Amino acid sequence: MAKPGYSDQGFWLRLIYMVLYWIILNIALTVFGGLIVVVSLIKLLTSSKAEMLSVWLKSISMFIRQACRFLSFEDEEKPFPFQPWPKVNTDEQN
């Protein structure tokens, strides 16, 4: 008879990583929301696009996607800091 999943050490290790990434994800979402407000205010007040902040927004959104994929068991690879920080191709920026 196969052992239940909770007897596997890998299960408990992944559970610890998932709790840590859930905390990190909440911090990242807060930073993301703050950057959205700042970029919106810059756009409203100056009618120009904040290029550097837009790159940061895209980079954080890529990290959030990676973290969500890990938390939902879609991906076994842990995101940053176990992988490099997501890089944004600045040629794609509009």
C-alpha positions in Angstrom: 0.0 0.0 0.0 1.3 3.5 -0.9 2.1 5.9 1.8 -0.2 9.0 2.1 1.2 12.3 0.7 1.7 13.8 4.2 4.3 11.2 5.1 6.5 12.5 2.2 9.2 14.9 3.4 9.0 16.8 0.0 5.3 17.6 0.8 6.2 19.3 4.0 9.1 21.2 2.5 6.9 22.4 -0.4 4.2 23.4 2.1 6.8 25.6 4.0 7.8 27.2 0.6 4.2 27.8 -0.2 3.5 29.6 3.0 6.6 31.8 2.5 5.7 32.5 -1.1 2.1 33.4 -0.1 3.6 36.0 2.3 6.0 37.3 -0.4 3.1 37.4 -2.9 1.1 39.6 -0.6 4.0 42.0 -0.3 4.5 42.0 -4.1 0.8 42.7 -4.6 1.1 45.7 -2.2 4.1 47.1 -4.0 2.4 46.5 -7.4 -0.7 48.4 -6.2 1.4 51.2 -4.9 3.3 51.5 -8.2 0.0 51.5 -10.1 -1.2 54.5 -8.1 2.2 56.3 -8.6 2.2 55.6 -12.4 -1.5 56.8 -12.6 -0.7 60.0 -10.8 2.3 60.7 -13.0 0.2 60.1 -16.1 -2.6 62.3 -14.8 -0.4 65.2 -13.7 2.2 65.2 -16.4 0.6 63.4 -19.4 3.9 61.4 -19.8 4.6 57.8 -19.4 6.9 56.8 -16.5 9.1 54.4 -18.4 11.2 53.1 -15.5 8.1 52.5 -13.3 6.3 50.8 -16.2 9.3 48.4 -16.5 9.1 47.7 -12.8 5.3 47.1 -13.0 5.8 44.6 -15.8 8.6 42.8 -13.9 6.6 42.6 -10.7 3.6 41.3 -12.6 5.8 38.6 -14.1 7.0 37.6 -10.6 3.4 37.5 -9.3 2.5 35.2 -12.2 5.4 32.9 -11.4 4.5 32.8 -7.7 0.9 32.1 -8.5 1.9 29.2 -10.8 4.0 27.7 -8.0 1.3 28.1 -5.4 -1.3 26.5 -7.6 0.9 23.5 -8.4 1.1 24.5 -12.1 4.9 24.8 -11.8 7.4 23.0 -9.6 10.1 25.6 -10.1 10.3 28.1 -7.3 10.4 31.8 -8.4 12.8 34.4 -7.3 15.2 34.1 -5.3 15.6 30.5 -6.5 15.3 31.7 -10.1 16.6 35.0 -11.6 14.4 38.0 -11.2 12.1 38.2 -14.3 13.6 40.5 -16.9 11.5 42.7 -19.1 12.4 43.1 -22.7 12.4 46.9 -23.1 12.0 46.6 -26.8 8.4 45.4 -26.2 7.4 48.5 -24.3 4.9 50.7 -26.1 
